[in-house]
Amino acid sequence: VPVTRRALLVGMGAGGLDQVTVEGVAGLRSCTAVVVPDKGEGADADTDDLVRLRAALLERHAPEAVLVTVPDPPRDRSPHTGTSYRDAVDAWHEARARAFRTAIEQAVPDGGTVGFLVWGDPAFYDSTIRVLDRILATGADLVYDVVPGVGAISVLAARHRVVLNTVGSSVTVTTGRRLLTDVAGGADNLVVMLDGGLTCAELDGAAWDIWWGADLGTPDEALVAGRLVDVLPEIEAARAAVRTARGWVMDTYLLRRVGRSSQNG
Ligand SMILES: C[S@@+](CC[C@H](N)C(=O)[O-])C[C@H]1O[C@@H](n2cnc3c(N)ncnc32)[C@H](O)[C@@H]1O
């Protein structure tokens, strides 16, 4: 009788090898194998580095676990909007689910545990949970659990020593793609991720304060804070410098409309 396999999705932190939690390390040590998607030849410097960081993290915290790289299905990155964007993402998730299922069945015996190192915290802009749900939907004999990690948002707030919400108020977590729409809809305290090109430059720089961070947790980490109009050139320069130093840049920032109480709480 086959015994169910178990998958563990471990938030690995957003750049530093010690941003994985003690619970995450214990989980990784219970894994026979850890699956890492590999973008293969032609991968950008960033994805290459992200694979290296995963290998280094395992080496440091769970050296017994075997690292299994799975060729990542190619992703259609042509410009899409609305439904066709979701269709493209959907097709990619489906292909990933098939590739992961095969890898799990090959790498882990019945009853074994397989790990996934998820960048930052699995709850923010990451598809691994959705992919695992798809694998389950294919009828795989598998259960899975998620261990939270320190995501880019938490590192950003910690480095700048800010509380993300103002007293008794809300914070909108959004993407570069949606920023202007969210601001037009009234959001005035936002955390922005997945912004390929500082969309905040399109806002009225005198009306916003920004707390910005790039490659947080890595030795090349960069931080800038201030009135948007004043610090935008500094952010642009820092962004370019980090990209040159590390080969990739990922940034996250908090934007708060001037006049919102900046009192933390
Ligand atoms: C696909 S999302 C993954 C987020 C991840 N699950 C997390 O919790 O940090 C990638 C985005 O996260 C942010 N990000 C991830 N790592 C970062 C880092 N080390 N420094 C700054 N931002 C980062 C950037 O906004 C990037 O575009």
The ligand as an ORCA input file, in Angstrom:
! r2SCAN-3c Opt
* xyz 0 1
  C       8.092     37.052     -6.811
  S       8.104     38.207     -5.500
  C       8.523     37.167     -4.152
  C       8.353     37.806     -2.795
  C       8.755     36.884     -1.661
  N       7.817     35.770     -1.511
  C       8.874     37.639     -0.333
  O       8.101     37.367      0.589
  O       9.795     38.452     -0.214
  C       9.566     39.103     -5.867
  C       9.513     40.525     -5.352
  O       9.759     40.505     -3.962
  C      10.557     41.607     -3.593
  N      11.835     41.099     -3.092
  C      12.223     39.824     -2.989
  N      13.437     39.727     -2.453
  C      13.849     40.980     -2.200
  C      15.017     41.536     -1.622
  N      16.027     40.763     -1.194
  N      15.087     42.879     -1.507
  C      14.079     43.677     -1.922
  N      12.958     43.205     -2.454
  C      12.832     41.870     -2.604
  C      10.720     42.465     -4.834
  O       9.670     43.413     -4.857
  C      10.558     41.441     -5.931
  O      10.127     42.055     -7.125
*
